[in-house]
Amino acid sequence: MNPLPEFPAEEARYRALQELDPRAAGALEVLVTGLHDESWRVRHVAAEALKRLPSSREVAERLIRVLGERGETGARNAAAEALAGLGGAALGPLVTLLGHPDPDQRKFAADILGQLGLRAAELPLVQALEDPDLNVRVAVSEALGRVGGEHSARALEGLLTDAESLLRLSALEGLALLRRPPPLPVVLAMLEDTRLQRSAFRVLGLVPEVVATERICQGLASPVRSVREAALGALGTQVALVEPARRGEVEAVVRAALRRLPDAAQRLVQALECEDVTVRSGALVSAAALGEASLALPVAEAAREDRLLREVLNTLGRLGPEGGRALLAHMADLSSPARAAAAEALADLVDPGSVTALCALLEWAEDDLRAVVVRALGRTRSPEAVPPLVDLLVAPSLAGAATRALGVLAGSNRTAVLEALEEAVTRRATSAAVAALARVGGAPALPALRQLARDAEPTWRAAAVEAAGEVDGAVGRELARAALADEAVQVRAAGVRAMGRLGGPEAGALLRPALHDEDASVRLAAVEAVGESGATDRASELEALVRHPDGALAVAAVRALARLGMAGPGVLMDAAAHPDAEVVKAALSAGALSAVGVELAVALLGHPRWDVRAAAARVLGDAGGPERLDVARRALEAEADALARQTLSDAVERLSRR
C-alpha cells in the first residue's frame, strides 16, 4: 500500500497522508515514504501521523533505521521529529542507539533523548559522556540539561573543568536550563573567558545574591554591546528570582552602577530594542532603577511583548508625573500595545494637571483605552475631573468605568461629586447617575432612592431598586419585594435581578411568581436569579423549564441548576434531548467533569450539529480516560467538518497521553 505515487501534486500527497487510516495494513511504510517527500509539509504531516500509530515500539525501530540513511537529511530530521513525539516507546531503541558504531547515529540519539526529556534517560546519557567523539559528548551534555536530575547536574558541573571549551560551554548552558548554578567562584572565574562569558552571565543571573548583582552591573559598563546585553539578561533573570522585599536592594546596586555611566539612558534605549526578551526584561529593571522619565516611550513600546507587560507597567509607574506627561504628550505616536500599557500606567502617574490632556485623549482613543483613561481621570484628585466623568455616565459603554472613577474621585472631592450626581439625577440626565449616586453617597442617599422607587417613570423606579441593594440589604429587599409586583416589565425585571443578588431565605418564595411571569424577559431573569441566589427550593420549576421549547429559557435553567449543584443525570439527559443545540451544549458544559458528562459526550459525538460534536470532543478530551481513545479515534475518522475534526484530533492526542 503506497498511495503517494498516485498523487503528484503536493497538496494531494499532503491530504492523502492526513486522511490515511493508521490501522490500515502498510500504513507504517506509507508514512515512512512520506518522510522522504520533497515537501516539508508532507514530511511534517507524516511525522505527526507516525506519532499516533498504535505499535509505537515497531514505529520507533523503523524510524531509527531512517536515521541511518545518510544523504536523506529531510527524512532523517522528520524521523527525529517523529521519534521525539513517541514518548517512552522511543526510549529503549534510542538508548541502544547511543552505542552505535557511527558517531553520527550516537549524536542523533543524544539529541532526541534530550527532546524527549525523560528522566529515565539520565544515567545512560551520563555514561555516554565517556564517548570518544567530541560532538557526541557535546550533544549528550546539552541533552542532560533537558533531561534534568541530580546525576545530570553533577555530571555537568564536572565538565566545567574540561579542557574542551565547547564542553564547558554546553555544560554551562545545561546548568542554566536546569537552573542549577555552580558555586559562585566558579561562575565568576568563567566570566573572564570571552568564549563562555554570555553563558556564564546566564548562570550568574540564577544566583539571587547582591554579590552576583554587583558583578552583573560591571557587565553593564562594558563597551561591548553583546556583553552589556548578556548582563542585562542576567539581571532580568535575577530580579524574577529575588523575593519582592529584596528587589529594592538589587535596584539600589543597579542605580549606583548606571549613574556612573553618562550614556546610561542611551544604552537602555538600545537594549529595549533588542530581540532577546530577557535582555529587554533586564533593561526594564534598569530603567525602573534609574527612574529616568525620558525613557517612558521606549519602555512603553516594550509592551509589544506580552510577557513583559507586568515589568513595563512597573517601570512606567516608577517614572513619576514627568513620565506620565511624556506619555500623554505622545500617545498618538505609540503603537497599540504601547498605548494600552501607557494608558494603564497613567492611573498611577497622573496629577491634577493631567485632566485637560486626559479629556483630549478621550476624544480619539479606542474604546478599550477610553475606559482606562476614565479610570485615570478618577485618580487625578482634581475637581475639574468631576463634570466630564458625570457626562460620561450617559455613554453605556463607559458608564460603569465612570461610576467607579467617581467613587475614587470622591475620596478627595466628595462634596463636588455628590452635588454633580444629585444634579444629574434631578435633571434626569441618565439612570446610570442613580447607581453612581448610591455608590458614592452610601446610606445618606437612601431617602433619594426610596423617592425614586415611587417615580412615575419605570426607568427611574428600576434604577432605584437595583441601586438600593448596593447600599443597604434590608432596604434593597424591601424595594425589590415591591418591584416584583410592579405593573412595568422593566421594574419587575429589576426587582428580580436585585433579589437574585441579595438572596436570603425568602428569595425562592419571592421569585416563584416571576418564574411564571407573563413576560419572557422577566421569566428569564428569574431563572438566572434563582441560580444566583442559591434558592434550591425552586429546583423543581427549573427542572421543568429544561424541557421548555424556548431555548434561551432552557439554557438558563440548565446553567442555574448547575450553579445550584443540582444538574443531575436526569437534567442532563433532558437537556441533551432538546431540539435547540445551545441547550445540548449547555448540558455538556454542566456535566463536563462528571462521569455522566463523559457518557453524554460519547453519545453526542454523532450529533447532527458540528458545534455539538466539537463541544462533546472537548469534554471527552478534558475528562475522558484512556478507555475512550478508540471511540474518539472512530469519531475522528468519520468527522467531515474541519473545526470539529480539529477538536477531535486534540482530544485524541490528549487521551493518548493518559
C-alpha positions in Angstrom: 0.0 0.0 0.0 1.6 3.2 -1.2 -0.8 5.9 -2.4 1.8 8.6 -2.7 3.0 8.0 -6.3 -0.6 8.4 -7.4 -0.7 12.0 -6.2 2.0 14.1 -8.0 0.7 17.3 -6.5 2.0 18.3 -3.1 -1.5 19.1 -1.8 -2.8 15.8 -2.9 0.1 13.9 -1.1 -0.4 16.1 2.0 -4.2 15.3 2.1 -3.6 11.6 1.4 -1.4 11.3 4.5 -3.8 13.3 6.6 -6.6 11.0 5.7 -4.6 7.8 6.0 -6.2 5.2 8.3 -3.4 4.5 10.9 -4.8 0.9 11.4 -4.6 0.1 7.6 -2.2 -2.6 6.5 1.1 -1.0 5.4 0.3 2.4 6.9 3.8 2.5 8.6 5.7 2.2 5.3 3.4 4.7 3.6 4.2 7.2 6.3 7.9 6.4 6.2 7.7 7.1 2.4 6.1 10.4 3.3 9.2 11.2 5.5 11.2 11.2 2.3 8.9 13.6 0.4 10.4 16.7 -1.2 7.8 18.9 0.6 8.4 19.8 4.2 4.6 20.0 4.7 4.2 16.4 3.6 7.2 15.3 5.8 5.7 17.1 8.8 2.2 15.5 8.4 3.9 12.1 8.0 5.9 12.6 11.2 2.7 13.7 13.1 0.8 10.7 11.9 3.6 8.3 12.9 3.3 9.6 16.5 -0.2 8.3 16.5 0.4 4.8 15.1 -0.6 2.1 17.6 2.5 0.0 17.6 4.9 2.6 18.9 7.9 0.3 19.6 7.8 -1.0 16.0 7.5 2.5 14.8 10.5 3.7 16.8 12.7 0.9 15.5 11.6 1.7 11.9 12.3 5.4 12.4 15.8 4.7 13.8 16.6 2.9 10.5 15.7 6.1 8.7 18.2 8.0 10.9 20.9 5.8 9.3 20.1 6.9 5.8 22.9 9.3 5.0 22.1 11.8 2.3 18.4 12.0 3.3 18.7 15.0 5.5 15.0 15.9 5.3 13.8 12.3 6.1 16.3 12.0 9.0 15.1 15.2 10.6 11.5 14.3 10.1 12.2 10.9 11.6 13.9 12.6 14.6 10.8 14.8 15.0 8.5 11.7 15.0 10.7 9.9 17.5 10.7 12.8 19.8 6.9 12.6 19.8 6.7 8.9 20.6 7.5 9.4 24.3 8.6 6.5 26.3 8.2 4.0 23.5 11.3 5.5 21.8 13.4 5.4 24.9 14.8 1.9 24.7 15.7 2.0 21.0 17.4 5.4 21.4 19.4 4.3 24.4 20.6 1.3 22.3 21.4 3.7 19.5 23.8 5.5 21.9 26.1 2.5 21.4 26.0 2.6 17.6 29.4 2.4 15.9 28.6 5.5 13.9 29.1 8.7 15.9 26.6 10.5 13.7 23.9 8.0 14.9 25.0 8.4 18.6 24.7 12.2 18.3 21.2 11.8 16.8 20.3 9.5 19.8 21.5 12.1 22.3 19.7 15.0 20.6 16.4 13.1 20.5 16.7 11.9 24.1 17.2 15.5 25.1 14.0 16.4 23.3 12.1 13.5 25.0 13.2 14.9 28.3 12.6 11.6 30.1 14.4 11.2 33.5 14.9 7.5 32.7 17.4 8.6 30.1 19.6 10.4 32.7 22.0 7.6 33.6 22.6 6.2 30.1 23.4 9.8 29.0 25.8 10.4 31.9 27.6 7.2 30.8 27.7 8.5 27.3 29.8 11.4 28.4 32.7 9.0 28.1 32.1 8.8 24.3 35.3 9.2 22.3 33.7 11.7 19.9 33.6 15.3 21.0 30.4 16.2 19.0 28.6 13.3 20.7 29.8 14.4 24.2 28.6 18.0 23.5 25.2 16.7 22.3 25.0 14.5 25.4 25.9 17.4 27.6 23.1 19.5 26.0 20.6 16.6 26.4 21.4 16.3 30.1 20.3 19.9 30.6 16.9 19.0 29.2 16.5 15.6 31.0 17.4 17.0 34.4 18.1 15.2 37.7 20.8 15.2 40.3 23.1 12.9 38.3 22.8 15.3 35.3 23.7 18.4 37.4 26.7 16.7 39.0 28.0 15.5 35.6 27.6 18.9 34.0 29.4 20.6 36.9 32.2 18.1 36.4 32.5 19.2 32.8 33.2 22.8 33.8 36.9 22.0 34.2 37.2 20.0 31.0 39.9 21.1 28.6 37.4 21.4 25.7 35.8 24.9 25.7 32.8 23.5 23.7 32.1 21.1 26.6 32.4 23.7 29.2 30.1 25.9 27.2 27.4 23.2 26.7 27.7 22.3 30.4 27.1 25.9 31.4 24.1 26.1 29.1 22.8 22.8 30.5 23.1 24.1 34.1 21.3 27.2 33.0 18.5 25.1 31.7 18.4 23.1 34.9 18.5 26.3 36.9 21.3 24.8 38.9 24.1 27.4 39.1 27.5 26.0 40.2 29.4 27.7 43.1 29.7 31.4 42.7 33.5 31.5 42.5 33.4 29.0 39.6 30.9 31.2 37.7 32.9 34.4 38.3 36.1 32.7 37.0 34.3 31.7 33.8 33.1 35.2 33.2 36.8 36.0 32.4 36.7 33.7 29.4 35.2 35.6 26.4 34.1 32.3 24.8 32.0 31.5 27.9 31.0 35.0 29.1 27.5 35.1 27.7 26.5 31.6 29.1 28.3 32.5 32.4 26.1 35.6 32.8 23.0 33.4 32.2 24.0 31.2 35.1 25.0 34.2 37.2 21.5 35.5 36.9 20.3 32.4 38.7 22.2 33.5 41.8 19.9 35.8 43.8 22.7 37.4 45.8 23.9 41.0 45.9 27.5 40.0 45.1 26.2 38.5 41.9 24.2 41.7 41.2 27.4 43.7 41.6 29.3 41.5 39.1 26.4 41.7 36.7 26.5 45.5 37.0 30.1 45.5 36.0 28.9 44.0 32.7 26.5 46.9 32.2 29.5 49.2 31.9 31.2 47.1 29.2 31.9 48.9 25.9 31.0 45.7 24.1 27.3 45.6 23.3 27.0 41.8 23.5 28.4 41.8 27.0 26.1 44.5 28.2 23.1 42.6 26.8 24.3 39.4 28.5 24.5 41.3 31.8 21.0 42.8 31.3 19.7 39.3 30.5 21.2 38.1 33.8 19.6 41.0 35.6 16.2 40.2 34.2 16.5 36.6 35.3 17.8 37.5 38.8 15.0 40.0 39.6 12.5 37.3 38.8 14.1 35.1 41.4 14.7 37.5 44.3 12.0 38.0 46.9 9.9 41.1 46.3 11.1 42.6 49.5 14.7 42.4 48.3 14.1 44.0 44.9 14.9 47.4 46.3 18.3 46.1 47.3 19.0 44.9 43.8 17.8 48.2 42.2 20.0 50.2 44.5 23.1 48.4 43.2 21.9 48.8 39.6 21.1 52.5 40.2 24.5 53.2 41.6 26.2 51.5 38.6 24.1 53.3 36.0 24.6 56.7 37.5 28.3 56.3 36.9 27.6 55.9 33.2 27.0 59.2 31.3 25.2 57.5 28.5 23.1 55.0 30.6 19.7 56.1 29.2 21.0 55.8 25.7 22.3 52.3 26.4 19.0 51.3 27.8 17.1 52.6 24.8 19.3 50.4 22.7 18.7 47.4 24.9 15.0 47.9 24.9 15.1 47.4 21.1 16.9 44.0 21.4 15.2 40.9 20.1 16.1 38.9 23.2 13.2 39.1 25.7 15.5 38.5 28.7 17.7 41.4 27.7 14.6 43.7 27.4 13.5 42.5 30.8 16.8 43.4 32.3 16.6 46.8 30.6 13.2 47.4 32.1 14.5 46.6 35.6 17.4 49.0 34.9 15.1 51.7 33.7 12.9 51.4 36.8 16.0 51.7 39.0 17.2 54.7 37.1 13.8 56.4 37.1 14.6 58.4 34.0 11.4 60.0 32.6 12.9 60.3 29.1 12.7 56.5 28.8 8.9 56.5 29.1 8.2 56.0 25.4 10.7 53.1 24.7 9.7 51.5 27.9 6.0 51.6 26.8 7.0 50.2 23.4 8.4 47.1 25.2 4.8 46.2 25.9 4.6 44.8 22.4 5.9 41.7 24.0 3.1 40.3 26.2 5.5 38.6 28.6 7.0 41.9 29.5 3.7 43.8 30.2 3.9 43.4 34.0 7.5 44.7 34.1 6.6 47.5 31.7 3.8 48.7 33.9 6.0 48.5 37.0 8.7 50.5 35.2 6.3 53.2 33.9 4.9 53.5 37.4 8.4 54.4 38.6 8.9 57.3 36.1 6.7 59.7 38.1 4.4 62.5 36.9 7.0 63.7 34.4 7.0 60.3 32.8 3.2 60.5 32.7 3.2 63.8 31.0 5.7 62.4 28.4 3.3 59.5 27.7 0.2 61.8 27.5 2.0 64.1 25.0 2.9 61.3 22.7 0.0 58.8 23.0 -0.8 59.2 19.3 2.7 58.2 18.3 2.8 54.9 20.3 2.0 51.5 18.9 -1.3 50.0 20.0 0.1 47.7 22.7 2.3 50.6 24.0 -0.6 52.9 24.1 -2.6 50.3 26.1 0.2 49.9 28.6 0.7 53.7 28.8 -3.0 54.2 29.5 -2.9 51.6 32.2 0.1 53.2 33.8 -1.4 56.7 33.7 -3.7 55.7 36.5 -0.6 55.9 38.8 1.2 58.8 37.0 -1.5 61.5 36.6 -1.8 64.5 38.8 -4.4 67.4 38.9 -2.7 69.0 35.9 -3.5 66.0 33.7 -7.3 66.5 33.4 -7.2 68.5 30.2 -4.8 66.1 28.4 -6.9 63.1 29.5 -10.1 64.7 28.3 -8.4 65.3 24.9 -7.4 61.7 24.8 -11.0 60.6 25.3 -11.9 62.4 22.1 -9.9 60.0 19.9 -8.8 56.9 21.9 -10.1 53.4 21.1 -13.0 52.2 23.2 -10.9 49.8 25.3 -8.4 52.6 26.1 -11.1 55.1 26.9 -12.2 53.0 29.9 -8.6 53.1 31.2 -8.4 56.9 30.6 -11.7 57.3 32.6 -10.0 55.4 35.4 -7.1 57.8 35.2 -9.4 60.8 35.4 -10.7 59.4 38.7 -7.1 59.3 40.0 -6.3 62.9 39.3 -7.7 64.1 42.6 -8.9 67.2 40.7 -12.5 68.7 41.0 -12.1 69.6 37.3 -12.5 65.8 36.6 -16.0 65.7 38.1 -18.0 67.2 35.2 -16.5 65.1 32.4 -16.9 61.9 34.4 -20.6 62.7 35.2 -21.1 63.5 31.5 -19.7 60.0 30.6 -22.5 58.3 32.6 -24.7 58.8 29.5 -22.5 56.5 27.5 -23.5 52.9 28.1 -20.0 51.5 27.3 -18.3 53.9 29.8 -21.0 54.3 32.5 -19.6 51.6 34.7 -16.0 52.9 34.4 -17.2 56.4 35.1 -19.1 55.3 38.1 -16.1 53.6 39.6 -13.9 56.6 38.8 -16.3 58.9 40.5 -16.1 56.6 43.5 -12.4 57.1 43.6 -12.5 60.8 43.0 -15.0 61.2 45.8 -12.2 60.2 48.2 -10.7 63.7 47.7 -13.7 65.6 46.3 -16.8 64.0 47.9 -18.9 67.2 48.0 -18.3 68.1 44.4 -19.0 64.6 43.2 -22.3 64.3 45.2 -23.6 67.6 44.1 -22.9 66.8 40.4 -24.6 63.4 40.7 -27.6 64.8 42.5 -27.9 67.5 39.8 -27.7 64.8 37.1 -30.5 62.8 38.8 -32.6 65.8 39.3 -32.5 66.7 35.6 -33.0 63.0 34.7 -29.7 63.0 32.7 -29.2 59.2 32.8 -30.3 56.4 35.1 -26.6 55.4 35.5 -26.3 58.5 37.7 -28.6 56.7 40.2 -26.2 53.8 40.6 -23.3 56.3 40.9 -25.1 58.3 43.5 -25.8 55.2 45.5 -22.2 54.0 45.3 -20.7 57.4 46.3 -23.5 58.6 48.6 -23.9 55.4 50.6 -26.7 55.4 53.3 -27.4 59.2 53.1 -28.6 58.5 49.5 -31.3 56.0 50.6 -34.1 58.7 51.0 -33.5 59.8 47.4 -33.5 56.2 46.3 -36.8 55.5 48.1 -38.3 58.5 46.4 -37.1 57.4 43.0 -38.6 54.0 43.6 -42.0 55.7 43.5 -41.3 57.8 40.4 -43.8 57.9 37.7 -41.3 56.7 35.1 -40.4 53.0 35.2 -36.8 53.7 34.2 -36.2 55.6 37.4 -38.1 53.1 39.6 -36.0 50.3 38.1 -32.7 52.1 38.6 -33.6 52.9 42.2 -34.4 49.3 43.0 -31.2 47.9 41.6 -29.1 50.6 43.3 -30.7 50.3 46.8 -29.4 46.8 47.3 -25.8 48.1 46.8 -26.3 50.4 49.8 -28.4 48.5 52.3 -29.6 44.9 52.0 -32.7 45.4 54.1 -33.8 48.5 52.1 -32.9 46.7 48.9 -35.1 43.7 49.7 -38.0 46.0 50.7 -37.8 47.8 47.4 -37.2 44.6 45.4 -40.2 42.9 47.0 -42.4 45.8 45.9 -40.9 45.9 42.5 -41.8 42.2 41.9 -45.4 43.3 41.8 -44.9 46.4 39.7 -47.0 46.9 36.5 -43.9 47.7 34.4 -41.9 44.8 33.0 -38.7 46.8 33.3 -39.2 47.3 37.1 -40.3 43.7 37.7 -37.1 42.5 35.9 -35.0 44.9 38.1 -36.7 43.6 41.2 -35.9 40.0 40.1 -32.2 40.8 39.5 -31.9 42.7 42.8 -33.4 39.7 44.6 -31.1 37.3 42.9 -28.1 39.3 44.1 -29.4 39.8 47.6 -30.5 36.2 48.2 -31.7 35.2 51.6 -34.1 32.5 52.9 -37.2 34.1 51.3 -35.7 34.6 47.9 -37.0 31.3 46.4 -40.6 32.0 47.6 -40.5 35.6 46.3 -39.1 34.6 43.0 -41.6 31.9 42.4 -44.3 34.2 40.7 -41.6 35.7 38.5 -40.8 32.2 37.1 -44.4 32.2 35.7 -44.5 35.9 34.7 -46.4 36.7 31.5 -43.3 38.4 30.2 -40.5 36.2 28.8 -37.6 38.6 29.9 -38.8 38.5 33.5 -39.1 34.7 33.5 -35.5 34.5 32.1 -34.2 37.0 34.7 -36.0 34.9 37.4 -34.3 31.7 36.3 -30.9 33.3 36.5 -31.8 34.9 39.8 -32.7 31.6 41.3 -29.3 30.2 40.4 -27.5 33.3 41.7 -29.4 33.4 45.0 -29.0 29.7 45.8 -32.7 29.2 46.1 -32.7 25.4 45.9 -36.4 25.3 46.8 -37.2 26.3 43.2 -35.2 23.5 41.6 -38.4 21.6 40.5 -39.6 24.6 38.5 -36.1 24.8 36.9 -36.1 21.1 36.0 -39.4 21.6 34.2 -38.0 24.6 32.3 -35.1 22.5 31.0 -37.7 20.9 28.6 -39.3 24.3 27.7 -39.5 25.0 23.9 -37.9 28.4 24.4 -34.2 27.5 24.1 -32.9 30.6 26.0 -35.1 29.7 28.9 -34.0 26.1 28.8 -30.3 27.1 28.6 -30.7 29.4 31.6 -32.4 26.6 33.6 -29.6 24.2 32.9 -27.0 26.7 34.0 -28.9 27.7 37.1 -29.3 24.1 38.1 -25.6 23.6 37.6 -24.9 26.7 39.8 -27.1 25.2 42.5 -25.2 21.9 42.2 -28.4 20.1 41.1 -27.8 19.3 37.4 -28.2 15.6 37.9 -28.2 12.8 35.3 -32.0 13.3 34.6 -31.5 17.1 33.9 -28.5 16.5 31.6 -30.3 13.8 29.6 -33.4 16.0 29.2 -31.2 18.9 28.1 -29.3 16.7 25.7 -32.6 15.7 24.0 -33.6 19.3 23.5 -34.1 20.3 19.8 -32.1 23.5 20.4 -28.4 22.8 20.0 -27.5 25.6 22.6 -29.4 23.6 25.3 -27.5 20.5 24.3 -24.2 22.3 24.6 -25.3 23.7 28.0 -25.8 20.2 29.2 -22.3 19.2 28.1 -20.9 22.2 29.9 -22.8 21.5 33.0 -21.7 17.9 33.2 -18.2 18.5 31.8 -16.2 17.0 34.7 -18.6 14.2 35.7 -18.8 10.5 34.6 -22.3 11.2 33.3 -21.0 14.1 31.3 -18.4 11.9 29.7 -21.0 9.3 28.8 -23.1 12.2 27.4 -20.2 13.4 25.4 -19.6 10.0 23.8 -23.3 9.8 22.9 -23.2 13.2 21.3 -20.2 12.6 19.1 -22.7 11.6 16.4 -24.9 14.7 16.8 -26.1 16.2 13.5 -24.6 19.7 14.5 -20.9 20.1 14.1 -20.6 22.6 17.1 -22.3 20.0 19.4 -19.9 17.3 18.2 -17.0 19.7 18.8 -18.3 20.5 22.3 -18.6 16.8 23.1 -15.0 16.3 21.9 -13.8 19.0 24.2 -15.5 17.3 27.2 -14.0 14.0 26.2 -10.5 15.5 25.9 -10.9 17.2 29.3 -12.4 14.4 31.4 -12.2 11.2 29.4 -10.0 8.3 30.3 -7.7 6.2 28.0 -10.6 3.7 27.6 -12.3 6.4 25.5 -9.5 6.6 23.0 -10.9 4.2 20.5 -14.3 5.9 20.4 -12.6 9.2 19.9 -10.5 7.8 17.1 -13.5 6.3 15.3 -15.3 9.7 15.6 -12.2 11.4 14.1 -12.2 9.1 11.2 -15.9 9.8 10.5 -15.8 13.5 11.1 -16.1 15.7 7.9 -16.2 19.2 9.5 -12.8 20.9 9.7 -13.3 22.6 13.1 -14.9 19.6 14.7 -12.2 17.4 13.3 -9.5 19.7 14.8 -11.2 19.5 18.2 -11.4 15.7 17.9 -7.8 15.5 16.9 -6.8 17.4 20.0 -9.0 15.1 22.1 -7.3 12.0 20.6 -3.9 13.5 21.4 -4.8 14.3 25.0 -6.4 10.9 25.6 -3.3 9.2 24.1 -1.1 10.7 26.8 -3.2 9.3 29.7 
